[in-house]
Amino acid sequence: MPENSAPRRLDGLLRSVRGHIRTLGLPRPDRLVISTPSGSVHAEFTSGTAPDRLACLLVWAASLHGVELTWSLQAAGTLSVAATGRTKSGITLGLAASASVVELGGKLKSGSAAVLANTFRLSACTPEQVTFDEVAQVVQAARRSPSSPLAVAA
């Protein structure tokens, strides 16, 4: 009997995630990893402009309960943003997106520091909890930034 429970569990998780996406009109993630043993799902946003990737993560985060957001500056000047939360049906969902600080209109201060949206100072490899509004502010600043090579009209 245990052999039959894994496919049923996977089918149930797929139905729940698909329903979550369709019901709320969420953007499709570029990568979706489903763990049947833990019942968790991980979604990654890797395509589109830098601000769009972070915006997709925020749209998904807004659809979850008990959301926690963190960001960190990686050594290569890349901002990594992660979120965790639960869907209405109780599925644990992890979200991830990353973007170059330069693509976000930010400034690298050295190999180990950066400034985003002229407000947020980050140190390399130091994860920090962040609010939804702070990430949204970075997205908005990146879309307005003439220095961002991929700036999109807000």
Sequence and secondary structure as in RCSB ss.txt:
>XXXX:A:sequence
MPENSAPRRLDGLLRSVRGHIRTLGLPRPDRLVISTPSGSVHAEFTSGTAPDRLACLLVWAASLHGVELTWSLQA
AGTLSVAATGRTKSGITLGLAASASVVELGGKLKSGSAAVLANTFRLSACTPEQVTFDEVAQVVQAARRSPSSPL
AVAA
>XXXX:A:secstr
 HHHHHHHHHHHHHHHHHHHHHHHT    SEEEEETTTTEEEEEE SS HHHHHHHHHHHHHTSEEEEEEEEE T
TSEEEEEEEEE TT  EEEEEEEEETTTTT EEEETTEEEETTTEEEEBT  EEE HHHHHHHHHHHHH TT TT
    
